[in-house]
């Protein structure tokens, strides 16, 4: 009863806010075409209730983090303080400022994300959209207090309560990402500088506003299969005429020479993969044959354990079939 009604209530309560250039939309990964649709007043598909609840969870995670911070030697203050941003952006609201034991102030920007997204960050690319928002807030803060040079982008894993901390420094439209720290106390030096990060946001919004005024859509920023499109409420509107667009694409174009080089390399890679898959299949057959000759369905060889497992495969149109699955594990992994 409750499990069914709560998402419906969340969907009913959700209200879409009007488009305006704001720091949270300023990063380069945020789809420009989506923003133009939004600014033109094109309605998006209703947001599912569960999605509304997930987004609402993020603000509560911020409050939980703030509560824990107050129990440390750090002082957290200036929460949701308005910051004046450069045009065409208006005001933004910072998550807060933290003051350490040496009385050094740093901007705090808090994000709470899913486990899958969190896992990608430690070894993956920098979260450029979050960092852009942080840079914009630092730029505004420095107009009020030039002594605030650094910020902390604190990213929380909603599932495991782990944190990643990006320590950054902003100066002259350049954001330096100094280091990355995780909840296990591991430090990773990043030492990367993102130049013209604020100007890039201004240029983006100027283009968006110009296209809204002209009612002229930009090219699609992502492919149809990209996760950005999967989660976009404007997917249907954005791609509804694609079949007609596809039919109008050229078919007799002479491509530049570098296309031929790329295509040749692609084909060569495909051939190598095919040969390797064939060899792997042959070696697997030899291993299975030797196990059968030894009347074995599991055994060890050097650092590996090999197994033959019986499994059932169910199909919609035919009865279930039993088949053998071949499995290889390293002994250390198998004994954990």
C-alpha positions as CSV (number, residue, x, y, z in Angstrom):
1,X,0.0,0.0,0.0
2,X,2.6,2.6,1.1
3,X,5.2,1.3,-1.4
4,X,2.8,2.0,-4.2
5,X,1.4,5.4,-3.1
6,X,4.6,7.2,-2.0
7,X,6.2,7.5,-5.5
8,X,2.9,8.7,-6.8
9,X,2.7,11.4,-4.2
10,X,6.3,12.4,-5.1
11,X,5.4,12.7,-8.8
12,X,2.3,14.8,-8.0
13,X,4.3,17.2,-5.8
14,X,7.1,17.7,-8.3
15,X,7.1,21.1,-10.0
16,X,9.4,21.9,-12.9
17,X,11.2,25.3,-12.4
18,X,11.7,27.7,-15.3
19,X,14.9,27.8,-17.2
20,X,17.5,30.4,-16.4
21,X,21.3,30.2,-16.6
22,X,22.5,28.9,-13.3
23,X,25.8,27.4,-11.9
24,X,24.3,23.9,-11.6
25,X,23.7,23.8,-15.4
26,X,27.0,25.5,-16.5
27,X,29.2,22.5,-17.0
28,X,30.1,21.3,-20.6
29,X,28.6,17.8,-20.0
30,X,25.1,19.3,-19.5
31,X,23.4,18.9,-22.9
32,X,23.0,22.3,-24.7
33,X,20.2,20.9,-26.8
34,X,18.3,20.0,-23.7
35,X,18.7,23.5,-22.3
36,X,17.5,25.1,-25.5
37,X,14.4,22.8,-25.5
38,X,13.9,23.8,-21.8
39,X,14.3,27.5,-22.5
40,X,11.8,27.3,-25.5
41,X,9.2,25.9,-23.1
42,X,9.0,22.5,-24.8
43,X,7.4,20.2,-22.2
44,X,9.3,17.1,-21.1
45,X,8.0,13.8,-20.0
46,X,6.7,13.7,-16.4
47,X,9.4,12.8,-14.1
48,X,8.8,9.4,-12.4
49,X,8.0,9.5,-8.7
50,X,11.0,7.4,-7.8
51,X,13.3,9.8,-9.7
52,X,11.8,12.7,-7.8
53,X,12.5,10.9,-4.5
54,X,16.1,10.1,-5.6
55,X,16.8,13.8,-6.3
56,X,15.1,14.8,-3.0
57,X,17.4,12.3,-1.2
58,X,20.5,14.3,-2.3
59,X,19.5,17.4,-0.3
60,X,18.9,15.2,2.8
61,X,22.3,13.6,2.4
62,X,23.8,17.1,2.4
63,X,22.1,17.8,5.7
64,X,23.4,14.5,7.1
65,X,26.9,15.4,6.1
66,X,26.6,18.9,7.6
67,X,25.4,17.3,10.9
68,X,28.5,15.1,11.0
69,X,30.8,18.0,10.1
70,X,29.5,20.0,13.1
71,X,30.9,17.2,15.4
72,X,34.4,17.8,14.1
73,X,37.0,20.5,14.7
74,X,35.8,22.1,11.4
75,X,33.3,25.0,11.6
76,X,30.5,24.9,9.0
77,X,28.8,28.2,8.2
78,X,27.3,30.3,5.5
79,X,25.0,27.5,4.3
80,X,22.8,28.4,1.4
81,X,24.4,31.9,1.2
82,X,23.5,33.7,-2.0
83,X,26.4,34.4,-4.4
84,X,26.3,36.9,-7.2
85,X,27.6,35.3,-10.4
86,X,28.7,37.1,-13.6
87,X,26.1,37.6,-16.4
88,X,24.3,35.8,-17.9
89,X,24.1,33.9,-14.7
90,X,22.3,35.4,-11.7
91,X,22.5,34.3,-8.1
92,X,23.6,31.0,-6.9
93,X,23.4,29.4,-3.4
94,X,26.6,27.8,-2.0
95,X,26.4,24.7,0.2
96,X,28.6,26.3,2.8
97,X,32.0,27.4,4.0
98,X,34.3,25.3,6.2
99,X,36.9,26.8,8.5
100,X,39.7,24.6,9.7
101,X,41.6,24.8,13.0
102,X,44.1,27.2,11.5
103,X,41.1,29.6,10.6
104,X,41.4,29.0,6.9
105,X,38.1,29.3,5.0
106,X,37.3,27.0,2.1
107,X,34.1,26.7,0.0
108,X,32.2,23.5,0.5
109,X,30.3,22.0,-2.5
110,X,28.4,18.8,-1.6
111,X,27.1,16.2,-4.1
112,X,25.4,12.9,-3.3
113,X,25.4,10.3,-6.2
114,X,24.7,6.7,-6.9
115,X,27.1,3.8,-6.2
116,X,27.8,3.3,-9.9
117,X,28.6,6.9,-10.6
118,X,30.8,7.0,-7.5
119,X,32.9,4.0,-8.4
120,X,33.9,5.7,-11.7
121,X,35.3,8.8,-10.1
122,X,38.3,7.4,-8.2
123,X,39.9,6.0,-11.3
124,X,37.9,7.8,-13.9
125,X,37.8,11.3,-15.4
126,X,37.3,14.5,-13.3
127,X,33.6,15.4,-12.6
128,X,33.9,18.5,-14.8
129,X,30.3,19.7,-14.3
130,X,30.6,19.7,-10.5
131,X,34.0,21.4,-10.7
132,X,32.6,24.1,-13.0
133,X,29.9,24.8,-10.5
134,X,32.5,25.0,-7.7
135,X,34.7,27.4,-9.8
136,X,31.7,29.7,-10.4
137,X,31.0,29.9,-6.6
138,X,34.6,30.5,-5.8
139,X,34.7,33.3,-8.3
140,X,31.7,34.9,-6.6
141,X,33.1,34.3,-3.1
142,X,36.4,35.9,-4.0
143,X,34.6,39.2,-4.8
144,X,33.3,39.3,-1.3
145,X,36.4,37.7,0.4
146,X,39.6,37.6,-1.7
147,X,41.2,35.4,1.0
148,X,39.1,32.4,0.0
149,X,41.2,30.7,-2.6
150,X,40.4,27.0,-2.1
151,X,37.3,24.9,-2.2
152,X,36.4,21.3,-1.4
153,X,34.1,19.3,-3.7
154,X,32.8,16.6,-1.4
155,X,31.1,13.7,-3.2
156,X,29.1,11.2,-1.1
157,X,28.1,7.6,-2.2
158,X,24.4,7.4,-1.3
159,X,24.7,3.6,-0.9
160,X,27.8,3.2,1.2
161,X,28.3,6.6,2.8
162,X,31.8,6.8,1.4
163,X,33.2,10.1,0.4
164,X,35.6,11.5,-2.2
165,X,37.1,14.9,-1.6
166,X,38.5,17.1,-4.4
167,X,40.6,19.9,-3.1
168,X,40.7,22.8,-5.6
169,X,42.1,26.3,-5.9
170,X,40.6,29.0,-8.1
171,X,42.6,31.9,-9.6
172,X,42.0,34.0,-12.8
173,X,39.4,31.8,-14.4
174,X,41.6,28.7,-13.9
175,X,40.6,25.9,-11.5
176,X,43.5,23.8,-10.2
177,X,42.5,20.4,-8.9
178,X,45.2,19.7,-6.3
179,X,44.4,16.3,-4.9
180,X,41.7,13.6,-4.4
181,X,41.1,11.9,-1.1
182,X,38.8,9.0,-0.3
183,X,37.2,7.7,3.0
184,X,40.0,5.1,3.4
185,X,42.5,7.9,3.8
186,X,44.1,7.3,0.4
187,X,45.5,10.5,-1.3
188,X,46.0,10.9,-5.0
189,X,47.8,13.9,-6.4
190,X,45.9,15.3,-9.4
191,X,47.7,18.6,-10.1
192,X,45.5,19.4,-13.1
193,X,44.5,22.9,-14.1
194,X,41.3,23.6,-16.0
195,X,41.8,26.9,-17.8
196,X,38.9,29.3,-18.9
197,X,36.5,27.2,-16.9
198,X,34.2,30.2,-16.0
199,X,34.4,31.8,-19.5
200,X,33.5,28.4,-21.0
201,X,30.3,28.5,-18.9
202,X,29.5,32.1,-20.0
203,X,30.1,31.1,-23.7
204,X,27.8,28.1,-23.3
205,X,24.9,30.1,-21.8
206,X,25.3,32.9,-24.4
207,X,24.9,30.3,-27.1
208,X,21.9,28.7,-25.4
209,X,20.2,32.1,-25.0
210,X,20.8,33.1,-28.6
211,X,19.4,29.8,-29.9
212,X,16.3,30.1,-27.6
213,X,15.7,33.6,-29.0
214,X,16.0,32.3,-32.6
215,X,14.2,29.0,-31.8
216,X,17.1,27.2,-33.5
217,X,18.3,23.9,-32.1
218,X,21.9,22.9,-31.9
219,X,23.2,19.5,-33.0
220,X,22.7,16.6,-30.6
221,X,25.5,16.4,-28.1
222,X,25.1,12.7,-27.4
223,X,24.2,9.5,-29.3
224,X,20.8,7.9,-28.9
225,X,22.3,5.0,-26.9
226,X,24.1,7.3,-24.4
227,X,23.0,7.3,-20.8
228,X,22.5,11.1,-21.0
229,X,19.6,10.4,-23.5
230,X,18.3,7.5,-21.5
231,X,17.6,9.7,-18.5
232,X,16.4,12.8,-20.4
233,X,12.7,13.7,-20.2
234,X,13.1,15.3,-23.6
235,X,14.3,12.2,-25.4
236,X,11.1,11.7,-27.4
237,X,11.0,15.3,-28.5
238,X,14.7,15.4,-29.3
239,X,14.7,12.2,-31.5
240,X,11.2,12.2,-32.9
241,X,12.2,13.3,-36.4
242,X,15.4,11.4,-36.5
243,X,14.3,8.9,-39.1
244,X,13.5,11.7,-41.6
245,X,16.9,13.3,-40.7
246,X,18.7,10.0,-41.3
247,X,17.0,9.5,-44.7
248,X,18.4,12.9,-45.8
249,X,22.0,12.1,-44.9
250,X,24.3,12.0,-47.9
251,X,25.2,8.6,-49.5
252,X,27.6,9.6,-52.2
253,X,30.1,11.6,-50.2
254,X,33.9,11.2,-50.8
255,X,35.4,11.1,-47.4
256,X,38.8,12.5,-46.5
257,X,41.9,10.3,-46.6
258,X,42.1,10.0,-42.8
259,X,38.8,8.2,-42.9
260,X,40.3,5.4,-44.9
261,X,43.1,5.0,-42.4
262,X,40.7,4.8,-39.5
263,X,38.4,2.3,-41.3
264,X,41.4,0.1,-42.3
265,X,42.5,0.1,-38.6
266,X,39.0,-0.7,-37.5
267,X,38.9,-3.7,-39.8
268,X,42.3,-4.9,-38.8
269,X,41.3,-4.8,-35.1
270,X,38.1,-6.8,-36.0
271,X,40.2,-9.4,-37.7
272,X,42.6,-9.7,-34.7
273,X,39.7,-10.1,-32.3
274,X,38.1,-12.8,-34.5
275,X,41.4,-14.7,-34.7
276,X,41.9,-14.4,-30.9
277,X,38.4,-15.6,-30.2
278,X,38.9,-18.5,-32.4
279,X,42.2,-19.4,-30.7
280,X,40.6,-19.0,-27.3
281,X,37.8,-21.3,-28.2
282,X,40.3,-24.0,-29.5
283,X,42.3,-23.8,-26.3
284,X,39.2,-24.0,-24.2
285,X,38.2,-27.1,-26.1
286,X,41.5,-28.7,-25.3
287,X,41.2,-28.0,-21.6
288,X,37.7,-29.4,-21.4
289,X,38.7,-32.5,-23.4
290,X,41.6,-33.1,-21.0
291,X,39.3,-32.7,-18.0
292,X,36.9,-35.2,-19.4
293,X,39.7,-37.7,-20.1
294,X,40.7,-37.3,-16.4
295,X,37.1,-37.8,-15.3
296,X,37.2,-34.4,-13.6
297,X,34.8,-31.5,-13.3
298,X,37.1,-29.4,-11.2
299,X,40.9,-29.2,-10.8
300,X,43.9,-27.0,-10.1
301,X,46.8,-26.1,-12.4
302,X,49.5,-23.7,-11.1
303,X,47.6,-20.7,-9.8
304,X,44.3,-21.5,-11.4
305,X,41.2,-23.5,-10.6
306,X,39.1,-24.7,-13.5
307,X,35.5,-26.0,-13.3
308,X,32.8,-27.5,-15.4
309,X,29.4,-26.4,-14.1
310,X,26.0,-27.7,-15.2
311,X,23.4,-25.0,-15.8
312,X,19.9,-24.7,-17.1
313,X,19.0,-22.2,-19.8
314,X,15.4,-21.3,-20.1
315,X,14.0,-20.1,-23.4
316,X,10.6,-18.7,-24.2
317,X,9.8,-21.0,-27.1
318,X,11.5,-24.3,-26.1
319,X,11.9,-26.4,-23.0
320,X,14.8,-25.6,-20.6
321,X,18.2,-27.0,-21.8
322,X,21.1,-28.2,-19.6
323,X,24.6,-27.1,-20.7
324,X,28.1,-27.1,-19.4
325,X,29.7,-23.9,-18.4
326,X,33.5,-23.6,-18.3
327,X,34.9,-21.4,-15.6
328,X,38.5,-20.3,-14.7
329,X,39.4,-18.6,-11.4
330,X,42.7,-17.7,-9.8
331,X,43.3,-19.7,-6.6
332,X,43.6,-16.5,-4.5
333,X,40.4,-15.2,-5.8
334,X,38.6,-18.5,-5.4
335,X,39.6,-18.9,-1.8
336,X,38.6,-15.4,-0.6
